[in-house]
Amino acid sequence: MAKTKKKDILLNPISKNNPILVQMLGICSALAVTAKLEPAIVMAISVTAVIAFANVIISLLRKTIPNRIRIIVQLVVVATLVTIVNELLKAFAYDVSKQLSVFVGLIITNCILMGRLEAFALGNTPWDSFLDGVGNGAGYGVILIIVAFFRELLGSGTLMGFSVIPQWCYDNGYVNNGLMIMPPMALVIVACIIWVHRSRNKDLQEQ
């Protein structure tokens, strides 16, 4: 039973209880950083790392944090982790860091992050909190990567910056869809993913 519970904690946010598809959280960054696949992957990894380790830290401190200042403590922990991630990106992936611009710093305001700290980390063990953070971060990241895949492929004809559509397609009249790299198209793709997700999970449909 314990193994099943931990498996559910890790896997449910990736599939059935995805934070973007079910809870409608984190959609803003999905619109902002998915014009290209590379920054979407980096953002997904960054958010997953911050959620996972913030969950662990808050879980370890949960019995010592006065209730009236818990939000402040959470913000301090998250801000510290986000600063570390931002500095690591500047040191080892500077070009991607420039593409992500202010959105790395805005991880601190990600609704998924604060929601998991409040709803899970404050009431569960560090290991379970770590699994929950990884699961929710991965669930968020999967959607970002799917959206970025289609936006870059159809909008620019590339993936990870490499051209994947043969030149003969362009010679025969194929044209990249410039609309795909505009933010509203990310919302359209997310909506299509939600539709597919709801159609496969009937219990999530509104009665």
SENU-30671 format. One line per 3 residues: number of its first residue (from 1); their letters; for each residue x, y, z of C-alpha. Coordinates in Angstrom, 3 decimals. Example, Ala and Ser with C-alpha at 12.3 -4.5 7.8 and 13.67 -1.06 7.14 Angstrom:
BEGIN
1> as> 12.300,-4.500,7.800 | 13.670,-1.060,7.140 .
This chain:
BEGIN
1> mak> 0.000,0.000,0.000 | 2.796,2.400,0.892 | 4.529,1.800,-2.445 .
4> tkk> 1.252,2.318,-4.290 | 0.650,5.593,-2.462 | 4.124,6.902,-3.288 .
7> kdi> 3.698,5.843,-6.904 | 0.409,7.752,-7.073 | 2.001,10.831,-5.501 .
10> lln> 4.672,10.805,-8.206 | 2.676,9.793,-11.271 | -0.802,11.282,-10.817 .
13> pis> 0.333,14.894,-11.450 | 2.040,13.784,-14.662 | -1.083,12.199,-16.104 .
16> knn> -4.589,12.270,-14.662 | -4.181,15.113,-12.152 | -1.862,17.316,-14.204 .
19> pil> -1.626,20.797,-12.623 | -2.046,22.627,-15.947 | -4.730,20.416,-17.467 .
22> vqm> -6.861,19.861,-14.360 | -6.091,22.707,-11.957 | -5.363,25.313,-14.668 .
25> lgi> -2.196,26.435,-12.878 | 1.029,27.677,-14.469 | -0.590,28.530,-17.804 .
28> csa> 1.009,31.999,-18.000 | 4.543,30.647,-18.328 | 3.267,28.081,-20.836 .
31> lav> 2.314,31.000,-23.066 | 5.571,32.858,-22.539 | 8.419,30.349,-22.910 .
34> tak> 7.194,27.795,-25.436 | 7.978,29.474,-28.754 | 11.155,27.342,-28.791 .
37> lep> 11.735,23.845,-27.432 | 15.084,24.481,-25.713 | 13.942,27.212,-23.288 .
40> aiv> 10.783,25.196,-22.559 | 12.881,22.189,-21.520 | 15.146,24.348,-19.368 .
43> mai> 12.148,26.025,-17.719 | 10.564,22.618,-17.061 | 13.735,21.332,-15.374 .
46> svt> 14.138,24.555,-13.390 | 10.574,24.547,-12.080 | 10.765,20.846,-11.204 .
49> avi> 13.977,21.366,-9.234 | 12.592,24.369,-7.366 | 9.292,22.669,-6.491 .
52> afa> 10.965,19.436,-5.374 | 13.574,21.028,-3.127 | 11.232,23.719,-1.802 .
55> nvi> 8.795,20.963,-0.840 | 11.544,19.083,0.997 | 12.753,22.155,2.887 .
58> isl> 9.262,23.244,3.919 | 8.409,19.691,4.954 | 11.513,19.547,7.152 .
61> lrk> 10.593,22.885,8.746 | 6.816,22.384,8.899 | 6.661,21.677,12.654 .
64> tip> 8.763,24.718,13.538 | 7.152,27.358,11.290 | 4.594,29.559,13.099 .
67> nri> 1.371,29.524,11.127 | 1.154,33.317,10.895 | 4.461,33.629,9.008 .
70> rii> 4.392,30.431,6.964 | 3.834,32.279,3.643 | 6.830,34.523,4.331 .
73> vql> 9.017,31.512,5.089 | 7.844,29.774,1.932 | 8.637,32.840,-0.165 .
76> vvv> 12.120,33.117,1.338 | 12.844,29.450,0.598 | 11.512,29.698,-2.948 .
79> atl> 13.303,32.989,-3.662 | 16.594,31.470,-2.509 | 16.173,28.406,-4.723 .
82> vti> 15.118,30.504,-7.717 | 18.171,32.727,-7.272 | 20.432,29.658,-7.224 .
85> vne> 18.785,28.260,-10.371 | 19.057,31.630,-12.121 | 22.760,31.933,-11.316 .
88> llk> 23.413,28.356,-12.499 | 21.680,29.090,-15.787 | 23.731,32.249,-16.274 .
91> afa> 26.920,30.288,-15.571 | 26.243,27.175,-17.672 | 23.467,28.070,-20.156 .
94> ydv> 23.764,31.806,-20.671 | 22.044,31.930,-24.075 | 19.008,30.060,-22.765 .
97> skq> 19.024,32.243,-19.672 | 18.763,35.304,-21.911 | 15.869,33.742,-23.827 .
100> lsv> 13.998,33.009,-20.612 | 14.687,36.555,-19.418 | 12.580,37.478,-16.379 .
103> fvg> 10.543,34.276,-16.455 | 13.067,32.352,-14.350 | 12.708,34.939,-11.615 .
106> lii> 8.935,34.713,-11.928 | 9.041,31.040,-10.920 | 8.572,32.398,-7.406 .
109> tnc> 5.026,33.439,-8.363 | 4.154,30.134,-10.033 | 0.804,29.003,-8.635 .
112> ilm> 1.799,25.333,-8.813 | 4.778,25.965,-6.566 | 2.973,27.844,-3.817 .
115> grl> 0.009,25.498,-4.084 | 2.108,22.380,-3.435 | 3.875,23.992,-0.490 .
118> eaf> 0.540,24.866,1.107 | -1.436,21.777,0.135 | 1.187,19.061,0.508 .
121> alg> 4.591,19.938,1.972 | 3.152,21.436,5.169 | 1.423,18.163,6.012 .
124> ntp> 3.642,15.373,4.700 | 7.073,13.809,5.097 | 10.117,15.126,3.210 .
127> wds> 10.311,12.082,0.906 | 6.634,12.219,-0.021 | 6.976,15.974,-0.513 .
130> fld> 9.954,15.434,-2.799 | 7.987,12.938,-4.898 | 5.054,15.348,-5.049 .
133> gvg> 7.343,18.153,-6.192 | 8.969,16.026,-8.883 | 5.586,14.763,-10.071 .
136> nga> 3.988,18.198,-10.306 | 7.088,19.719,-11.880 | 7.232,16.906,-14.437 .
139> gyg> 3.518,17.244,-15.166 | 3.999,20.953,-15.778 | 7.119,20.298,-17.858 .
142> vil> 5.476,17.699,-20.087 | 2.837,20.201,-21.179 | 5.440,22.902,-21.804 .
145> iiv> 7.493,20.539,-23.951 | 4.495,19.352,-25.977 | 3.369,22.930,-26.637 .
148> aff> 6.896,24.057,-27.530 | 7.380,21.067,-29.846 | 4.416,21.989,-32.024 .
151> rel> 5.001,25.736,-31.862 | 8.634,25.533,-32.941 | 8.053,22.794,-35.519 .
154> lgs> 5.088,24.443,-37.223 | 6.113,28.034,-36.589 | 9.819,27.917,-37.409 .
157> gtl> 10.374,24.547,-39.069 | 13.015,23.676,-36.480 | 13.463,21.676,-33.288 .
160> mgf> 16.100,22.648,-30.737 | 17.270,25.162,-33.333 | 17.933,22.524,-36.018 .
163> svi> 15.970,22.545,-39.268 | 13.804,19.409,-39.565 | 11.571,20.253,-42.514 .
166> pqw> 13.297,19.320,-45.804 | 14.113,22.077,-48.237 | 12.015,20.424,-50.943 .
169> cyd> 8.911,21.136,-48.850 | 9.657,24.847,-49.033 | 10.504,24.533,-52.736 .
172> ngy> 7.038,23.061,-53.292 | 5.213,25.839,-51.502 | 5.318,24.936,-47.802 .
175> vnn> 5.421,28.032,-45.572 | 6.073,28.165,-41.828 | 3.004,29.251,-39.873 .
178> glm> 4.073,32.487,-38.218 | 0.982,32.471,-36.015 | 2.374,29.473,-34.108 .
181> imp> 5.134,31.526,-32.510 | 2.654,34.069,-31.155 | 1.553,33.605,-27.496 .
184> pma> -2.175,33.071,-28.233 | -1.366,29.894,-30.170 | 0.131,28.386,-27.021 .
187> lvi> -3.280,28.816,-25.404 | -4.944,27.107,-28.363 | -2.576,24.132,-28.140 .
190> vac> -3.069,23.866,-24.370 | -6.827,23.923,-24.961 | -6.504,21.056,-27.460 .
193> iiw> -4.436,19.044,-24.966 | -7.049,19.687,-22.262 | -9.777,18.496,-24.635 .
196> vhr> -7.916,15.243,-25.336 | -7.160,14.789,-21.628 | -10.796,15.326,-20.590 .
199> srn> -12.059,13.011,-23.315 | -9.863,10.226,-21.943 | -10.761,10.934,-18.303 .
202> kdl> -14.545,11.060,-18.215 | -14.643,11.562,-14.437 | -13.009,14.975,-14.864 .
205> qeq> -15.791,16.245,-17.089 | -18.301,18.601,-15.518 | -21.723,17.074,-14.938 .
